[in-house]
Each structure stands twice: as structure tokens, then as C-alpha cells.
């Protein structure tokens, strides 16, 4: 018996393996999401028989030859990973097999364009097998890939500019200020009790201002009313200085 059929019957999703058409769905992607992320993805777009993922408005299918595993109730979740998304993350497409087996299609982008990876509950991944569940599927749309790659380049350039040093005395915003070489750091603590009593200070030489983060007897105190980006940098520096080995 075909291994897909065996796995599907074992986990109770045999009805989703079909030849030809896709079963009806109850929800789907909006027009903008479908334009941005829909269409055909494949392990090798140049090979017609390559395993593929087909993203449609009402369903997402993992296909190999004439066999198809379909997930429905599709939703786009841009904030799926919260504040810590993968570096190449674009969007997560959520769907379900038979309304109870979760599937996740993570759309990402790099210098070559868009691609997606498949994840989900153990039953569905076992049914697909490692060759399909661990594969990277490239989008088979040259124009869409060019747009995605251009966006990646723009974001990389913006990130590089944000990290670049700022000439001393020329900073015009907090985000530039913390990259000014004259924006110096001092860290100190109570002798023999550094873990519980310590501080970090940042000195803005051009403005003659001091910002500080003081940790004393389990309580934190902020000095100098630092702007948001400076406050974030103080927290990062404090953790680096006094909690890195904890």
C-alpha cells in the first residue's frame, strides 16, 4: 500500500488524500495576501514532477505526482513569531487538515526570492515523511521572486545603515546617538557584591548628559530620562555587563 495512504489512515486523515480536485473550504486568504503569497512553490520549479506546495485562497496543498494532502481554513498570521521571527520571515500561513490537524506554512524571503517551509502536528508530518516535511519549496513566479529579493536588499541596506558608526557630535536622534563614538559606557558595582548592586552609565559628550541603569538590592532605577532607544541600549548593556554569565 502507498505509504501516504498508510499514514493518512493511521492518523485519521485519509479523506484528504485525493487525485485531482481539492475539497471545499470554509475560509481563505484575502486578495492582497493571495497576490503576495499565493501560487505554486516547488522543491525544483524546473521539474514538472517535483514535490510542490500550492497556495490557493481556500486551501493549501502539499503535492507529489497525483497525490495531494490538503489543508483548509487558511489564515495569514504576520505576527505568528511575536518579537522574535526567523531572520528571513515574511508571514505564517495557518491551516488545518480535517479541522483538527494543524499545519503551518512559513513563507520567507532571501536574495533568490520567496520560499516556504512546512510544519505542523506530528500526525501530519509523519504522513508527509521527512522528504516532504523538511524540504524548502521555492516560489515558481519569477516576477514575485524579483520583488521579494529587492525588498530583502532594501531591508539589509537599512539595517547596515542603522549599525554604521556616526561621526561624533553629528547625531540627530537617539538611534544615532548610541552609535556615536563619544557616547561612552561606564560600568561599576559594589565590591564583593556585584551581582546584586551594580550600574551602567552612558555619557553623551556633545550634550553633556548622563543616562544610567542602576540595580540595587533587587530594584532597578533609571537615571536621566533616557529616550526609548537609549533605554533599550541600557538594558542590553546591563545584561551584557552583569548577567552574561548568570
LUMLO-226480 format. One record per atom (N, C-alpha, C): x, y, z; atom name; residue number from 1; residue in three letters. Coordinates in steps of 0.2 Angstrom, whole numbers. Layout:
// residues N
R;X;Y;Z;atom;nr;rest
R;X;Y;Z;CA;NUM;ALA
...
This chain:
// residues 246
R;X;Y;Z;atom;nr;rest
R;4;-6;0;N;1;UNK
R;0;0;0;CA;1;UNK
R;4;6;0;C;1;UNK
R;2;11;-3;N;2;UNK
R;6;18;-4;CA;2;UNK
R;7;20;3;C;2;UNK
R;13;23;5;N;3;UNK
R;15;25;12;CA;3;UNK
R;11;31;14;C;3;UNK
R;9;35;9;N;4;UNK
R;5;41;11;CA;4;UNK
R;-2;39;13;C;4;UNK
R;-5;34;9;N;5;UNK
R;-11;31;11;CA;5;UNK
R;-11;28;18;C;5;UNK
R;-6;24;19;N;6;UNK
R;-5;21;26;CA;6;UNK
R;-5;26;32;C;6;UNK
R;-1;31;31;N;7;UNK
R;0;36;36;CA;7;UNK
R;-7;40;37;C;7;UNK
R;-10;42;31;N;8;UNK
R;-16;45;32;CA;8;UNK
R;-22;42;36;C;8;UNK
R;-22;35;34;N;9;UNK
R;-27;31;38;CA;9;UNK
R;-25;30;45;C;9;UNK
R;-19;30;46;N;10;UNK
R;-17;29;53;CA;10;UNK
R;-18;35;58;C;10;UNK
R;-18;41;55;N;11;UNK
R;-19;47;59;CA;11;UNK
R;-26;49;57;C;11;UNK
R;-30;46;54;N;12;UNK
R;-37;48;53;CA;12;UNK
R;-38;53;48;C;12;UNK
R;-34;54;43;N;13;UNK
R;-35;60;38;CA;13;UNK
R;-35;57;31;C;13;UNK
R;-37;51;30;N;14;UNK
R;-37;48;24;CA;14;UNK
R;-41;52;18;C;14;UNK
R;-46;55;21;N;15;UNK
R;-50;58;16;CA;15;UNK
R;-47;64;13;C;15;UNK
R;-41;66;15;N;16;UNK
R;-38;72;12;CA;16;UNK
R;-33;70;7;C;16;UNK
R;-32;64;6;N;17;UNK
R;-28;62;0;CA;17;UNK
R;-32;61;-6;C;17;UNK
R;-31;65;-11;N;18;UNK
R;-36;65;-17;CA;18;UNK
R;-32;65;-23;C;18;UNK
R;-35;63;-28;N;19;UNK
R;-32;63;-35;CA;19;UNK
R;-37;68;-39;C;19;UNK
R;-33;74;-41;N;20;UNK
R;-37;79;-45;CA;20;UNK
R;-39;84;-40;C;20;UNK
R;-46;86;-40;N;21;UNK
R;-48;92;-37;CA;21;UNK
R;-47;92;-29;C;21;UNK
R;-48;99;-26;N;22;UNK
R;-47;100;-19;CA;22;UNK
R;-54;101;-16;C;22;UNK
R;-55;98;-10;N;23;UNK
R;-62;99;-7;CA;23;UNK
R;-63;106;-5;C;23;UNK
R;-69;108;-4;N;24;UNK
R;-71;114;-2;CA;24;UNK
R;-69;117;4;C;24;UNK
R;-68;123;5;N;25;UNK
R;-65;126;12;CA;25;UNK
R;-70;131;15;C;25;UNK
R;-69;133;21;N;26;UNK
R;-73;137;24;CA;26;UNK
R;-71;144;25;C;26;UNK
R;-64;145;24;N;27;UNK
R;-62;152;24;CA;27;UNK
R;-56;152;20;C;27;UNK
R;-53;158;20;N;28;UNK
R;-47;159;15;CA;28;UNK
R;-43;165;15;C;28;UNK
R;-38;166;11;N;29;UNK
R;-34;172;11;CA;29;UNK
R;-38;178;8;C;29;UNK
R;-36;184;10;N;30;UNK
R;-39;190;6;CA;30;UNK
R;-35;191;0;C;30;UNK
R;-38;195;-4;N;31;UNK
R;-35;196;-11;CA;31;UNK
R;-28;198;-11;C;31;UNK
R;-26;203;-6;N;32;UNK
R;-19;205;-6;CA;32;UNK
R;-14;200;-4;C;32;UNK
R;-16;196;2;N;33;UNK
R;-12;190;4;CA;33;UNK
R;-11;185;-2;C;33;UNK
R;-16;184;-5;N;34;UNK
R;-16;179;-11;CA;34;UNK
R;-11;181;-16;C;34;UNK
R;-11;188;-18;N;35;UNK
R;-7;190;-23;CA;35;UNK
R;1;190;-20;C;35;UNK
R;2;191;-14;N;36;UNK
R;8;192;-11;CA;36;UNK
R;11;185;-10;C;36;UNK
R;7;180;-8;N;37;UNK
R;10;174;-6;CA;37;UNK
R;7;168;-9;C;37;UNK
R;2;169;-13;N;38;UNK
R;-1;163;-17;CA;38;UNK
R;3;160;-23;C;38;UNK
R;0;155;-25;N;39;UNK
R;3;152;-31;CA;39;UNK
R;7;145;-30;C;39;UNK
R;11;143;-34;N;40;UNK
R;15;137;-34;CA;40;UNK
R;22;138;-31;C;40;UNK
R;23;133;-26;N;41;UNK
R;30;133;-24;CA;41;UNK
R;32;126;-25;C;41;UNK
R;39;125;-26;N;42;UNK
R;41;118;-28;CA;42;UNK
R;48;117;-25;C;42;UNK
R;50;111;-24;N;43;UNK
R;57;110;-22;CA;43;UNK
R;62;111;-28;C;43;UNK
R;59;110;-34;N;44;UNK
R;63;112;-41;CA;44;UNK
R;58;114;-46;C;44;UNK
R;57;120;-47;N;45;UNK
R;52;123;-51;CA;45;UNK
R;53;121;-58;C;45;UNK
R;59;119;-60;N;46;UNK
R;61;117;-67;CA;46;UNK
R;58;110;-69;C;46;UNK
R;56;106;-64;N;47;UNK
R;54;99;-65;CA;47;UNK
R;47;99;-63;C;47;UNK
R;43;97;-68;N;48;UNK
R;36;96;-68;CA;48;UNK
R;34;91;-62;C;48;UNK
R;38;86;-61;N;49;UNK
R;36;81;-56;CA;49;UNK
R;39;82;-49;C;49;UNK
R;42;88;-48;N;50;UNK
R;45;90;-42;CA;50;UNK
R;39;90;-36;C;50;UNK
R;40;88;-30;N;51;UNK
R;36;89;-25;CA;51;UNK
R;34;97;-24;C;51;UNK
R;28;99;-23;N;52;UNK
R;26;106;-23;CA;52;UNK
R;21;107;-18;C;52;UNK
R;20;114;-16;N;53;UNK
R;15;116;-12;CA;53;UNK
R;11;121;-16;C;53;UNK
R;5;121;-16;N;54;UNK
R;0;125;-20;CA;54;UNK
R;-4;129;-15;C;54;UNK
R;-3;136;-15;N;55;UNK
R;-6;140;-10;CA;55;UNK
R;-12;144;-14;C;55;UNK
R;-18;142;-12;N;56;UNK
R;-24;145;-15;CA;56;UNK
R;-28;149;-10;C;56;UNK
R;-33;152;-12;N;57;UNK
R;-37;156;-7;CA;57;UNK
R;-40;152;-1;C;57;UNK
R;-43;146;-3;N;58;UNK
R;-46;142;2;CA;58;UNK
R;-43;136;4;C;58;UNK
R;-37;135;1;N;59;UNK
R;-33;129;3;CA;59;UNK
R;-26;129;2;C;59;UNK
R;-22;125;5;N;60;UNK
R;-15;124;4;CA;60;UNK
R;-14;117;3;C;60;UNK
R;-11;115;-2;N;61;UNK
R;-10;108;-4;CA;61;UNK
R;-2;106;-4;C;61;UNK
R;0;100;-1;N;62;UNK
R;6;98;-2;CA;62;UNK
R;5;92;-7;C;62;UNK
R;9;92;-13;N;63;UNK
R;8;88;-19;CA;63;UNK
R;14;84;-21;C;63;UNK
R;13;78;-23;N;64;UNK
R;18;74;-26;CA;64;UNK
R;15;69;-31;C;64;UNK
R;17;71;-37;N;65;UNK
R;13;67;-43;CA;65;UNK
R;6;68;-42;C;65;UNK
R;2;63;-43;N;66;UNK
R;-6;64;-42;CA;66;UNK
R;-8;64;-35;C;66;UNK
R;-4;64;-30;N;67;UNK
R;-6;63;-23;CA;67;UNK
R;-6;70;-20;C;67;UNK
R;-11;71;-16;N;68;UNK
R;-12;78;-13;CA;68;UNK
R;-14;78;-6;C;68;UNK
R;-11;81;-1;N;69;UNK
R;-13;82;6;CA;69;UNK
R;-15;89;6;C;69;UNK
R;-22;90;8;N;70;UNK
R;-25;97;8;CA;70;UNK
R;-26;100;15;C;70;UNK
R;-24;106;16;N;71;UNK
R;-26;109;22;CA;71;UNK
R;-31;115;21;C;71;UNK
R;-36;116;25;N;72;UNK
R;-40;121;24;CA;72;UNK
R;-41;126;30;C;72;UNK
R;-46;131;30;N;73;UNK
R;-47;136;35;CA;73;UNK
R;-40;140;35;C;73;UNK
R;-38;143;29;N;74;UNK
R;-32;146;29;CA;74;UNK
R;-32;153;32;C;74;UNK
R;-27;155;35;N;75;UNK
R;-26;161;38;CA;75;UNK
R;-19;164;38;C;75;UNK
R;-18;170;36;N;76;UNK
R;-11;173;36;CA;76;UNK
R;-10;176;43;C;76;UNK
R;-4;175;46;N;77;UNK
R;-3;177;53;CA;77;UNK
R;4;180;53;C;77;UNK
R;4;187;52;N;78;UNK
R;11;191;51;CA;78;UNK
R;14;191;58;C;78;UNK
R;11;191;63;N;79;UNK
R;15;191;70;CA;79;UNK
R;15;184;73;C;79;UNK
R;15;179;69;N;80;UNK
R;15;172;72;CA;80;UNK
R;21;171;77;C;80;UNK
R;27;174;76;N;81;UNK
R;33;173;80;CA;81;UNK
R;34;179;85;C;81;UNK
R;29;183;85;N;82;UNK
R;30;188;90;CA;82;UNK
R;36;193;88;C;82;UNK
R;40;195;94;N;83;UNK
R;45;199;93;CA;83;UNK
R;52;196;91;C;83;UNK
R;51;189;90;N;84;UNK
R;57;185;88;CA;84;UNK
R;56;181;82;C;84;UNK
R;55;184;76;N;85;UNK
R;54;180;70;CA;85;UNK
R;60;177;67;C;85;UNK
R;60;172;63;N;86;UNK
R;66;170;60;CA;86;UNK
R;69;176;55;C;86;UNK
R;75;176;54;N;87;UNK
R;78;181;50;CA;87;UNK
R;75;183;44;C;87;UNK
R;73;178;40;N;88;UNK
R;70;178;33;CA;88;UNK
R;63;178;33;C;88;UNK
R;60;179;39;N;89;UNK
R;52;178;40;CA;89;UNK
R;48;183;36;C;89;UNK
R;43;181;32;N;90;UNK
R;38;186;29;CA;90;UNK
R;31;185;32;C;90;UNK
R;29;179;32;N;91;UNK
R;22;178;35;CA;91;UNK
R;21;170;36;C;91;UNK
R;17;169;41;N;92;UNK
R;15;162;43;CA;92;UNK
R;8;161;40;C;92;UNK
R;7;155;36;N;93;UNK
R;0;154;34;CA;93;UNK
R;-2;147;38;C;93;UNK
R;-8;148;41;N;94;UNK
R;-10;143;46;CA;94;UNK
R;-16;140;42;C;94;UNK
R;-16;133;43;N;95;UNK
R;-22;129;40;CA;95;UNK
R;-23;123;44;C;95;UNK
R;-28;119;43;N;96;UNK
R;-30;113;46;CA;96;UNK
R;-32;108;41;C;96;UNK
R;-30;101;43;N;97;UNK
R;-32;96;39;CA;97;UNK
R;-38;93;43;C;97;UNK
R;-44;92;40;N;98;UNK
R;-50;90;43;CA;98;UNK
R;-52;93;49;C;98;UNK
R;-50;100;50;N;99;UNK
R;-52;104;55;CA;99;UNK
R;-49;102;62;C;99;UNK
R;-44;98;62;N;100;UNK
R;-41;96;69;CA;100;UNK
R;-34;95;68;C;100;UNK
R;-31;94;63;N;101;UNK
R;-23;93;62;CA;101;UNK
R;-20;100;60;C;101;UNK
R;-16;103;64;N;102;UNK
R;-13;109;62;CA;102;UNK
R;-8;109;57;C;102;UNK
R;-8;113;52;N;103;UNK
R;-2;114;48;CA;103;UNK
R;0;121;48;C;103;UNK
R;7;122;47;N;104;UNK
R;10;129;46;CA;104;UNK
R;14;129;40;C;104;UNK
R;13;134;36;N;105;UNK
R;17;136;30;CA;105;UNK
R;21;142;31;C;105;UNK
R;27;142;33;N;106;UNK
R;31;148;34;CA;106;UNK
R;34;151;28;C;106;UNK
R;32;157;26;N;107;UNK
R;34;160;20;CA;107;UNK
R;40;164;22;C;107;UNK
R;45;164;18;N;108;UNK
R;51;168;19;CA;108;UNK
R;54;170;13;C;108;UNK
R;59;175;13;N;109;UNK
R;62;178;8;CA;109;UNK
R;70;178;9;C;109;UNK
R;74;178;3;N;110;UNK
R;81;179;3;CA;110;UNK
R;83;182;-3;C;110;UNK
R;89;182;-5;N;111;UNK
R;92;185;-11;CA;111;UNK
R;89;182;-17;C;111;UNK
R;86;176;-17;N;112;UNK
R;84;172;-23;CA;112;UNK
R;76;173;-24;C;112;UNK
R;73;176;-18;N;113;UNK
R;66;177;-19;CA;113;UNK
R;62;173;-13;C;113;UNK
R;56;172;-14;N;114;UNK
R;52;169;-9;CA;114;UNK
R;52;161;-9;C;114;UNK
R;52;158;-3;N;115;UNK
R;51;151;-2;CA;115;UNK
R;47;150;4;C;115;UNK
R;45;143;5;N;116;UNK
R;41;142;11;CA;116;UNK
R;44;135;14;C;116;UNK
R;42;134;20;N;117;UNK
R;44;128;24;CA;117;UNK
R;38;125;27;C;117;UNK
R;37;119;28;N;118;UNK
R;31;116;31;CA;118;UNK
R;32;114;38;C;118;UNK
R;27;115;42;N;119;UNK
R;27;112;49;CA;119;UNK
R;20;110;51;C;119;UNK
R;19;107;56;N;120;UNK
R;13;105;59;CA;120;UNK
R;13;100;64;C;120;UNK
R;7;97;66;N;121;UNK
R;7;92;71;CA;121;UNK
R;10;86;69;C;121;UNK
R;12;82;74;N;122;UNK
R;16;76;72;CA;122;UNK
R;13;71;67;C;122;UNK
R;6;70;68;N;123;UNK
R;2;66;64;CA;123;UNK
R;3;68;56;C;123;UNK
R;2;74;55;N;124;UNK
R;3;76;48;CA;124;UNK
R;10;76;45;C;124;UNK
R;15;78;49;N;125;UNK
R;22;77;47;CA;125;UNK
R;24;70;46;C;125;UNK
R;22;66;50;N;126;UNK
R;23;59;49;CA;126;UNK
R;20;56;43;C;126;UNK
R;14;58;41;N;127;UNK
R;11;56;35;CA;127;UNK
R;15;59;29;C;127;UNK
R;17;65;29;N;128;UNK
R;21;68;23;CA;128;UNK
R;28;64;23;C;128;UNK
R;31;63;29;N;129;UNK
R;38;60;28;CA;129;UNK
R;43;65;28;C;129;UNK
R;49;64;30;N;130;UNK
R;55;69;30;CA;130;UNK
R;56;72;23;C;130;UNK
R;56;68;18;N;131;UNK
R;57;71;11;CA;131;UNK
R;53;77;10;C;131;UNK
R;47;77;12;N;132;UNK
R;42;82;10;CA;132;UNK
R;41;87;16;C;132;UNK
R;42;85;22;N;133;UNK
R;40;90;28;CA;133;UNK
R;47;94;30;C;133;UNK
R;53;92;27;N;134;UNK
R;59;95;29;CA;134;UNK
R;61;99;23;C;134;UNK
R;58;99;17;N;135;UNK
R;60;102;11;CA;135;UNK
R;59;110;11;C;135;UNK
R;63;113;7;N;136;UNK
R;62;120;6;CA;136;UNK
R;59;121;-1;C;136;UNK
R;53;124;-1;N;137;UNK
R;49;125;-8;CA;137;UNK
R;50;132;-10;C;137;UNK
R;53;133;-16;N;138;UNK
R;54;139;-19;CA;138;UNK
R;48;141;-23;C;138;UNK
R;46;148;-23;N;139;UNK
R;40;150;-27;CA;139;UNK
R;42;150;-34;C;139;UNK
R;37;148;-38;N;140;UNK
R;38;147;-45;CA;140;UNK
R;35;153;-49;C;140;UNK
R;37;159;-47;N;141;UNK
R;35;165;-50;CA;141;UNK
R;41;170;-50;C;141;UNK
R;44;171;-56;N;142;UNK
R;50;175;-57;CA;142;UNK
R;49;182;-55;C;142;UNK
R;43;185;-57;N;143;UNK
R;42;192;-55;CA;143;UNK
R;41;193;-48;C;143;UNK
R;37;188;-44;N;144;UNK
R;36;189;-37;CA;144;UNK
R;43;188;-34;C;144;UNK
R;47;183;-36;N;145;UNK
R;54;182;-33;CA;145;UNK
R;58;189;-34;C;145;UNK
R;58;192;-39;N;146;UNK
R;62;198;-40;CA;146;UNK
R;60;203;-35;C;146;UNK
R;53;204;-34;N;147;UNK
R;51;209;-30;CA;147;UNK
R;53;207;-23;C;147;UNK
R;52;201;-21;N;148;UNK
R;54;199;-14;CA;148;UNK
R;62;200;-13;C;148;UNK
R;66;198;-18;N;149;UNK
R;73;199;-17;CA;149;UNK
R;75;206;-16;C;149;UNK
R;72;211;-20;N;150;UNK
R;73;218;-20;CA;150;UNK
R;71;221;-13;C;150;UNK
R;66;218;-10;N;151;UNK
R;64;220;-3;CA;151;UNK
R;69;218;2;C;151;UNK
R;72;212;1;N;152;UNK
R;77;209;6;CA;152;UNK
R;83;214;5;C;152;UNK
R;85;216;-1;N;153;UNK
R;91;220;-2;CA;153;UNK
R;90;227;2;C;153;UNK
R;84;230;1;N;154;UNK
R;82;236;4;CA;154;UNK
R;83;236;12;C;154;UNK
R;80;230;14;N;155;UNK
R;80;229;22;CA;155;UNK
R;87;228;24;C;155;UNK
R;91;225;21;N;156;UNK
R;98;224;23;CA;156;UNK
R;102;230;22;C;156;UNK
R;101;234;17;N;157;UNK
R;104;241;17;CA;157;UNK
R;102;245;23;C;157;UNK
R;96;245;24;N;158;UNK
R;93;249;30;CA;158;UNK
R;96;247;37;C;158;UNK
R;97;240;38;N;159;UNK
R;100;238;44;CA;159;UNK
R;107;239;44;C;159;UNK
R;111;239;38;N;160;UNK
R;118;241;38;CA;160;UNK
R;119;248;40;C;160;UNK
R;114;253;37;N;161;UNK
R;115;260;39;CA;161;UNK
R;113;261;46;C;161;UNK
R;109;257;49;N;162;UNK
R;107;258;56;CA;162;UNK
R;113;256;61;C;162;UNK
R;117;252;58;N;163;UNK
R;123;249;63;CA;163;UNK
R;129;253;61;C;163;UNK
R;129;257;56;N;164;UNK
R;135;261;54;CA;164;UNK
R;137;266;60;C;164;UNK
R;144;267;61;N;165;UNK
R;146;272;66;CA;165;UNK
R;143;279;64;C;165;UNK
R;142;283;69;N;166;UNK
R;140;290;67;CA;166;UNK
R;146;295;70;C;166;UNK
R;148;300;65;N;167;UNK
R;153;304;67;CA;167;UNK
R;151;308;73;C;167;UNK
R;156;308;78;N;168;UNK
R;155;311;84;CA;168;UNK
R;152;319;84;C;168;UNK
R;147;320;88;N;169;UNK
R;144;327;88;CA;169;UNK
R;139;328;82;C;169;UNK
R;138;323;78;N;170;UNK
R;133;324;72;CA;170;UNK
R;126;321;73;C;170;UNK
R;126;317;79;N;171;UNK
R;119;313;80;CA;171;UNK
R;113;318;81;C;171;UNK
R;108;316;77;N;172;UNK
R;102;320;77;CA;172;UNK
R;96;316;80;C;172;UNK
R;97;310;82;N;173;UNK
R;92;306;85;CA;173;UNK
R;95;301;90;C;173;UNK
R;90;298;95;N;174;UNK
R;93;293;100;CA;174;UNK
R;96;287;96;C;174;UNK
R;93;285;91;N;175;UNK
R;96;279;87;CA;175;UNK
R;103;280;84;C;175;UNK
R;104;286;82;N;176;UNK
R;111;288;80;CA;176;UNK
R;115;290;86;C;176;UNK
R;113;292;91;N;177;UNK
R;117;294;97;CA;177;UNK
R;120;288;100;C;177;UNK
R;117;282;100;N;178;UNK
R;120;276;103;CA;178;UNK
R;126;273;99;C;178;UNK
R;126;276;93;N;179;UNK
R;132;274;88;CA;179;UNK
R;137;279;88;C;179;UNK
R;137;284;92;N;180;UNK
R;142;290;92;CA;180;UNK
R;147;287;96;C;180;UNK
R;154;288;94;N;181;UNK
R;159;285;97;CA;181;UNK
R;160;289;104;C;181;UNK
R;158;295;105;N;182;UNK
R;158;299;111;CA;182;UNK
R;153;297;116;C;182;UNK
R;148;293;114;N;183;UNK
R;143;291;118;CA;183;UNK
R;146;285;122;C;183;UNK
R;149;286;128;N;184;UNK
R;154;281;131;CA;184;UNK
R;150;278;137;C;184;UNK
R;153;272;138;N;185;UNK
R;150;267;143;CA;185;UNK
R;154;267;149;C;185;UNK
R;151;267;155;N;186;UNK
R;154;265;161;CA;186;UNK
R;150;260;165;C;186;UNK
R;153;255;168;N;187;UNK
R;150;250;172;CA;187;UNK
R;154;249;179;C;187;UNK
R;150;249;184;N;188;UNK
R;153;248;191;CA;188;UNK
R;148;245;195;C;188;UNK
R;151;242;201;N;189;UNK
R;147;239;206;CA;189;UNK
R;150;239;213;C;189;UNK
R;146;237;218;N;190;UNK
R;148;237;225;CA;190;UNK
R;153;231;226;C;190;UNK
R;159;233;228;N;191;UNK
R;164;227;229;CA;191;UNK
R;161;221;233;C;191;UNK
R;163;216;231;N;192;UNK
R;161;209;234;CA;192;UNK
R;154;208;233;C;192;UNK
R;150;212;230;N;193;UNK
R;143;211;230;CA;193;UNK
R;140;213;223;C;193;UNK
R;144;212;217;N;194;UNK
R;142;215;211;CA;194;UNK
R;136;212;208;C;194;UNK
R;134;206;210;N;195;UNK
R;128;203;207;CA;195;UNK
R;122;207;209;C;195;UNK
R;121;209;215;N;196;UNK
R;115;212;217;CA;196;UNK
R;115;220;217;C;196;UNK
R;121;223;216;N;197;UNK
R;122;230;217;CA;197;UNK
R;127;233;211;C;197;UNK
R;124;235;206;N;198;UNK
R;128;237;200;CA;198;UNK
R;125;242;196;C;198;UNK
R;128;245;191;N;199;UNK
R;125;250;187;CA;199;UNK
R;129;251;180;C;199;UNK
R;126;253;175;N;200;UNK
R;129;255;169;CA;200;UNK
R;127;262;168;C;200;UNK
R;132;266;165;N;201;UNK
R;130;273;163;CA;201;UNK
R;132;275;156;C;201;UNK
R;129;278;153;N;202;UNK
R;130;281;146;CA;202;UNK
R;131;288;146;C;202;UNK
R;137;291;143;N;203;UNK
R;138;298;144;CA;203;UNK
R;138;301;136;C;203;UNK
R;134;305;135;N;204;UNK
R;133;309;129;CA;204;UNK
R;137;315;129;C;204;UNK
R;143;315;127;N;205;UNK
R;148;320;127;CA;205;UNK
R;146;327;124;C;205;UNK
R;143;326;118;N;206;UNK
R;141;333;115;CA;206;UNK
R;136;336;118;C;206;UNK
R;131;332;121;N;207;UNK
R;126;335;125;CA;207;UNK
R;127;336;133;C;207;UNK
R;132;333;135;N;208;UNK
R;134;333;142;CA;208;UNK
R;129;330;146;C;208;UNK
R;126;325;144;N;209;UNK
R;121;321;148;CA;209;UNK
R;123;314;149;C;209;UNK
R;120;312;155;N;210;UNK
R;122;305;158;CA;210;UNK
R;115;302;158;C;210;UNK
R;115;295;156;N;211;UNK
R;109;291;157;CA;211;UNK
R;112;285;160;C;211;UNK
R;108;282;165;N;212;UNK
R;110;277;169;CA;212;UNK
R;105;272;170;C;212;UNK
R;107;266;172;N;213;UNK
R;103;260;174;CA;213;UNK
R;106;257;180;C;213;UNK
R;103;258;186;N;214;UNK
R;105;256;192;CA;214;UNK
R;101;250;195;C;214;UNK
R;105;245;197;N;215;UNK
R;102;239;200;CA;215;UNK
R;104;238;207;C;215;UNK
R;100;239;212;N;216;UNK
R;102;239;219;CA;216;UNK
R;97;235;223;C;216;UNK
R;99;230;227;N;217;UNK
R;95;226;231;CA;217;UNK
R;89;224;228;C;217;UNK
R;89;222;222;N;218;UNK
R;84;219;218;CA;218;UNK
R;79;224;215;C;218;UNK
R;81;230;215;N;219;UNK
R;77;235;212;CA;219;UNK
R;80;239;207;C;219;UNK
R;77;241;202;N;220;UNK
R;80;245;196;CA;220;UNK
R;78;252;196;C;220;UNK
R;83;256;195;N;221;UNK
R;82;264;194;CA;221;UNK
R;85;266;188;C;221;UNK
R;81;270;184;N;222;UNK
R;84;273;178;CA;222;UNK
R;85;281;180;C;222;UNK
R;91;283;177;N;223;UNK
R;94;290;178;CA;223;UNK
R;94;293;172;C;223;UNK
R;91;300;172;N;224;UNK
R;92;304;166;CA;224;UNK
R;86;304;161;C;224;UNK
R;81;300;162;N;225;UNK
R;75;300;157;CA;225;UNK
R;77;298;150;C;225;UNK
R;81;293;149;N;226;UNK
R;83;291;143;CA;226;UNK
R;77;290;138;C;226;UNK
R;78;292;131;N;227;UNK
R;73;291;126;CA;227;UNK
R;73;283;125;C;227;UNK
R;67;281;122;N;228;UNK
R;66;274;121;CA;228;UNK
R;72;270;118;C;228;UNK
R;75;272;113;N;229;UNK
R;81;268;110;CA;229;UNK
R;87;268;115;C;229;UNK
R;88;273;118;N;230;UNK
R;93;273;123;CA;230;UNK
R;92;269;129;C;230;UNK
R;86;269;131;N;231;UNK
R;83;264;137;CA;231;UNK
R;85;257;135;C;231;UNK
R;83;255;129;N;232;UNK
R;84;248;126;CA;232;UNK
R;91;246;126;C;232;UNK
R;95;251;124;N;233;UNK
R;103;250;124;CA;233;UNK
R;105;249;131;C;233;UNK
R;103;253;136;N;234;UNK
R;105;252;143;CA;234;UNK
R;103;246;146;C;234;UNK
R;97;243;144;N;235;UNK
R;95;236;146;CA;235;UNK
R;100;231;143;C;235;UNK
R;101;232;137;N;236;UNK
R;106;227;134;CA;236;UNK
R;113;227;137;C;236;UNK
R;115;233;138;N;237;UNK
R;122;234;141;CA;237;UNK
R;122;231;148;C;237;UNK
R;117;232;152;N;238;UNK
R;117;230;158;CA;238;UNK
R;117;222;159;C;238;UNK
R;113;219;154;N;239;UNK
R;113;212;154;CA;239;UNK
R;120;209;152;C;239;UNK
R;123;213;147;N;240;UNK
R;130;210;145;CA;240;UNK
R;135;211;150;C;240;UNK
R;135;216;154;N;241;UNK
R;140;218;159;CA;241;UNK
R;139;213;165;C;241;UNK
R;132;213;168;N;242;UNK
R;131;210;174;CA;242;UNK
R;127;203;174;C;242;UNK
R;125;201;169;N;243;UNK
R;121;195;168;CA;243;UNK
R;123;190;163;C;243;UNK
R;128;191;160;N;244;UNK
R;130;187;154;CA;244;UNK
R;132;180;157;C;244;UNK
R;135;180;162;N;245;UNK
R;137;173;165;CA;245;UNK
R;132;170;170;C;245;UNK
R;127;173;171;N;246;UNK
R;122;171;176;CA;246;UNK
R;118;165;172;C;246;UNK
